[in-house]
Amino acid sequence: MDTLQILLVIVLSLTTLILTIVGIQLMFVLTEARSALKKLNKIIHSFDTVGMNLHQGLGEIAGFINGIKSVIKILEVTSSKKNESSKQ
């Protein structure tokens, strides 16, 4: 074999070995990134659940306050009608 062919075989073998090692490390990195994204997704989902529960609770509080306002208005109207009828 010619020295040039031997050199090319060595270079190609080293390049193949290096690219194989880089590929394996890339698979490990992607696996780690996948597990980190799954954990992040669980955290975001739990925050979303808490936010939806908080939103629902605030909606119920707002409805309760509006109900109290309606009752107060009804009491004001009935008391003003009683006052007008007693004055006459």
N, C-alpha and C positions, 0 to 999 in steps of 0.2 A: 504494500500500500504506500501510496505517496504521502509525504508529511502533510500536505495540504488536506488530503482526505481525512487523515487522522485528526488533524486540528478541527476540521468541520464536524466530525463525529463527536469529539469532546465538547465543542461549543454547543452543538444541538442537544446533547445529553444534559449538559448543565442547564441550558435554557429550559428544557422540558422539566427537569427536576425542580427548578426554581418556580416555574409557573404552576406546577402541581402543588407545591407547598403553599404558594400564594392562594390558590384556589381553595385548598383545605382550610386555611386561616379565614378566608372570606366566608366560607360556609359557617364557621364558628361565630364570626361576627354577626352574620345575618340571623343565626339562631338566637344569639343573645339579644339582638335588636327586636326580634319577634316576641320574645318573652317579656322584654321591657314594655313593648307596645301593648301586649295583652294586659299587663299590670296597670298601665296607664289608662287603658280602656275601662277596666273595672273601677278605677278611682273616679273617672269622669262619669261613668254610669251611676255610681253612688251619689255623686254631687248632683247629678241631674234628678235623681229620685228625691233627694232632700229638697231641691229647688221646687220640684213640682208639688211636693207636700206643703212646702211653705207657701207657695202661690195659692194652693187650694185653701189653706188655713186663712190666709189674708182675704181671700174672696168671701169666705164664710163670715169673717169679722166685719167686712164691709157690708154684707147683706144684713147682718144683725144690727149694725149701726143705722142702716137705712130703715129697717123695720122700727127701731126706736124713734127715729125722726118722724115716721109716718104716724105712729101712735101719739106722739107729742102734738103733731098738727091736728089730728082728730080731736084730741082733748082740748086744744085751743079753740077749735071751731065750735065744739059743743058747749064749752064754757062761755064763749062769746055770745052764742045764741041764747043760753040761759040768762045771761046778764041783760040782753036786749029784751027778752020776754018779761023779765022781772021789772024792768024799768017802765014798761007800758002798762 
